[in-house]
Amino acid sequence: MRWTALRKGIVPALAATTVRAKAVPAESPLLRALDGLERRKGLDLAARPLRRVVHGLPLGRFRDVLHGLPLGHPLHPLLVQAPIGAWLSAGLLDAVPGTRRAARVLVGAGVVAAVPAALAGWVDWAEQQSDQMRTGLVHAATVNLATGLYAASWLQRGRRHSARGKALGWAGLGVVAVGGMLGGHLAYRQAAGTNKTEPVPHLLEDRWYPVGRVEDFPVGQPVRRELGEVPVLIVRRTGGQIHALADRCSHESGPLSGGKVSDGCVECPWHGSVFRLSDGANVSGPATAPQPAFEVDVQADGAVRVRLSGG
């Protein structure tokens, strides 16, 4: 009896300990190093002046194109396919006899294609949060190093130093892989470039939500309301029309209710993205995804209700 009681106490305890051990796996040194980049405040010494340079580029409306506004998502991930594909193909050809000229063409094409890809990346980088910018700076430095290695490879191949050119190319390919890993960490772990409003439809029920009365919304003044976990921007325009959008900016979750309202639009106070109040459409970036818009219903007694459009 004593052994049975003891076993009943020990076995569940051991099982619980095993479950806890499995639930908290040790973080890999690589992941610790990647996460540590965003805390390296010393990188800000280089990031701040570089950001000013990027902001000062006379790009005009082309800046929105580089952000990817016409696509609805960042352009940079699309553009990087060209240099990576060219360089990977060159690496494969370097292992095949009689393909020296073709491999050199691909190496050079990759170097040329890296220029617009880098420009789009820098334009996006200059509109990110500080922790993202630190990781992005290391990512950019890595890719620039790879581009330099490939440029040197192209020159060496042109001088008929084939072995040296191949070695530089393969070294560049290895550095590109590191840069790709950093880019993936930036995009998927730090959520740079992702649509921050995508969860909104999944957090709200398909119903009308009361948000106040007409007199609660001064004309032309942004007002913030909370629908559970979702903050909502409400603006009453001259003439009485009321508009409602998700309040967190799709770019980096900036509070639109703290922004400027003019010409039927609202401007994010963080990075300057502009959205149309009537339907949440992008007027200008860096945001590439629109704001979720709400239907508005004003009752006869002045009560205001909102419901997510398309619900």
N, C-alpha and C positions, 0 to 999 in steps of 0.2 A: 504493500500500500504506500509505504514511504517512497519507494522508487518510482511508482506510478505518478504520485503527486509531484515529485521532483522533476520527472520527465515532462509533465504537463507545463511546468513553469519554465524549464530551460528551452524546450523546442520552440515555443512561440517567440521567446526573447531572441534566440539565434536567428529565427526567420525574419524578425523585424530588423535586426542588425544587418542582415544580408540585403533586405529591401532598401534600407537607407544607404548602404554602400553602393548599391547599383544605381540609386536615384541621383547620386552626386558624383559623377565620374570626374577624374582628375583632368584639369584643363591641360592641353598639350603645350609644350614650350613655344611652338610656332604660333599658336593662337594667342598666347600671352604676349608674344612679341608684336603681333599684328594689332592687338587691342592697345598695346602700350604706345603705339604711334600717335593716337589721338590725344594722349596726355603729354606729349613732348612740346611744352610751351616754347622751348627754344626755337622751334621751327617758325614761330610767329615773326621772328626777326626778319626772315626772308619772305614770309607770306604777305605781310602787310604792304611792303613796297611793290611786290609783284602784283598784288591785287589792284593797287592804284594804277599801275601800268596797263593792266587789262581793261580796267574801267575807262581809261583814257584813250583807248583805241578808237579811231573815227569810223566805226562800223555802221552807224545809223540803223536802219531797219534790218540790215543784214544780220545784226546781232540776234534778232528773234529767229532768223533762219538757222543760225548756228546753234541756238538753243534747241531747235527741233519743233518750234511752235506749229509749222504747217503739218508735221507728222503726228503731233499729239504725244510725242515722247522724245527724249533727248536724241540728238543726231549723232553724237560722238560714238556710241556703241556700234552704229551702222558703219561709220566711216573707218573705224579701226579694222574692219574685216579685210579691207584692201591691202594694207601693208602686211598684216599678219599672214594673209593667204599667199601673197607674193613671196615673203621670206620663207615660209614653210615649204613652198614649192621649190624654191631655190635650194633649200637644204636637202630635199629629196633628190634633185637633179645632180647635186654635188657628189652623190653616191653612184651616179650612172656615168660610165665613160662616154666621152664624145658630146657632152651637153654643156661645155664650159661657157659658150657664148650665150646660150639661153638662160643659164643660171645668172650670169652677170646682168642680163636685161631685167630679170625678175628682181634682183637685188636693188638695182637702180629704180625700178618702178615702185618698189616698196618704200624707198627713201622719199620719193616725190609724193606718194600717197599719204605718207605720215604727216606731211605739213598741214593740210586741211583738217585731218583728224585731230592733230595736236591743238590747232586753233579752236576748234569746237570744244575740246576738252578744257582748255584754259578759260574760255568764256563761261562754261558751266561752273568750273571750279571757283571763279571769283564771286559767285553768288551762293556759296555754301556756308554752313556754320563752321565755327572755328575748329571743332574736332574733326570734321570732315575735310577741311582745308589742309590740316596737318598730314593726314593720310594721303590726300590727293597730291600734296607737294612731293612726297616720297615716290608716289606712283609716277608722277610726271618726270621726276629726275631719273627714275629707272628706265622709262621709255625713251627719254632723250639720250641716255647712255647707249641703249640698244640701237637707236637711229645712228648715232655716231659710229658705232662699231660696224654697222652695215655700210655707211658711207665710206669708211676706211677699207672695208672689204671690196667695195666697187672699184676704188682706186687701185688697190693691189692687183685685182683681177685684170684691170686695164694695162698694168705694167707687166703682165704675164707672170706675176708671182702667185700662181694658182694655189699652191698649198697654203700660203699665208692668207690669201683671200678666203679660202674655205674655212680656215681656222677662225678667222674673225667673224665669218658668217655664222658658224655654229655657236660661237660665244655670244653673238647678238641674239640668236634664237633662245639661248638659255636665259638671257637677261629679259627678253620679251615675255617668257613664261612667268618670271617673277613679277614683272609689271602687270601681267594679266591677273595673277593671283591678288595683287594689291587692288586692282580695279574691281575685281569681284567682291573683295572684302568691303570696299567703299560702297559699292552699289547694294549689296545684299545684307551685310551686317550693320552698316551705318546708314542705309536707306537713302543714299544720295541719288537724286534724280527720280525717285519713285513718287507716285501719286499719293500724297498724304490724305486725300479725301476718299480713296477707294473703299475704306471700311464703312463709310457713312450709311449706305443703303442696308448694310447688314446689322446695323445697330439700332435701327428704328422699325417700329411696327407700321403696317400699312393702315394708318388711321389719322384722324385730325387731332392736332395738339393745340390746346389753348396757349396763347403767348401774351395776352393782355388785352387792353382796350385801345382804340384808336388814339385817344388823348395821351397814351403812354409813349407815343412815338413822335417826337418833335420833327417837324418837316426838315428834311435834309441832314438829319443827325443820325449816325449809325448807332443802333442799340443792340446789345447782346442779350440773348436769352439762352437757356439751357434746356434741351430736350433729352433728359437722361444723361448719357455720356457725350452727346453731340451738341456743341455750341452752335448757335444760329445767329447770323447777322440779319437785322430787320431795319429797313430804311423806308420811311414814308416820304414820298416825293410831292412837290408842288402839284396841286390838283387832287391830292388824296390817294393816289395809287401807292400801294404798299408792296415791297419786294422782300424776299427772304432767300438768303444763300447760306450754305455751310460757312461757319465763321473762320475755321482754320484754313489757311491758304494751302492749295494743293501742292505748292512748291516746297515749302519748309515749315508749314503749320503756323505761319505768322497770323496774328489776330486781325482779321479784316475790320473788325469793329473799332480798331484803333487807327484805321487809315482814313484817307481823304475821299470824300464823296463829291463827284462833279460830273456833269455831262452824262448822267445816267450810268455812271461806272463807279467802282470803288477801287482804290489803289492800296495794295498791301504795304504796311509801314516798314516791313523788314527789307524787302528786296525790290519793291516797286512793280510787281506784277499787277496788271489792271484787268478787272473782270466786269462784264456788263451785268447790271443789276437785274435786268428783265429775265435773263436765262442762264447766267453764270458763265457765258462764253469768254474765252481769252481774247483780250484786245491787244495785249503785249505781254512779253515774258519778263523774267525767266521761267515762269510757270508754263508748262506745256499741256496740262490737263485742266479742264474747266471746273468750276465750282458746282457742286450739286445744288440745284435750284428747287425751291419749294413753291407749291401752289398756295395761294393766300385767299382766305374766305373771311369777309367782313360781315358779321351778322347784323340784323336790324337794330339791335341794342348797342352796337359799337364794339362788341367782342370780336377779337381777331384770332383766327385759327390758321394753322399751317399744316401742310402735308407734303411729303417728298414727292416731287413730280415723277410720274410714271409708276407710282405706287398702286 
